[in-house]
Amino acid sequence: MIACSLDEAGQAARVGEFRALLADAQDLERTQEGARFRLPAARAGEVRALLAQEQECCAFWEFTVTERDDAVMVEARAPAEAAPLVDRLFIER
């Protein structure tokens, strides 16, 4: 089930947080099930914290975070009915 516990103001703030996080993302792309992107390794803590907050309010998300020496790579997956949210958080600028 697609549900979010944030109110409208909270959702708008969260979109802003994702846009700020993704401002310097590399290899950002839409996938069939969600999105994937890469950020500098130094931002791993920030990435993990924001993804944990997002999963608290929207439990349907599945995030895979892979850390390497030079980068943190993220794959976000959601049910098909969450496609508009995938685009809003990760793709739209």
Sequence and secondary structure as in RCSB ss.txt:
>XXXX:A:sequence
MIACSLDEAGQAARVGEFRALLADAQDLERTQEGARFRLPAARAGEVRALLAQEQECCAFWEFTVTERDDAVMVE
ARAPAEAAPLVDRLFIER
>XXXX:A:secstr
     S HHHHHHHHHHHHHHGGG EEEEE SSEEEEEEEGGGHHHHHHHHHHHHHH TT EEEEEE SSEEEEE
EE  GGGHHHHIIIII  
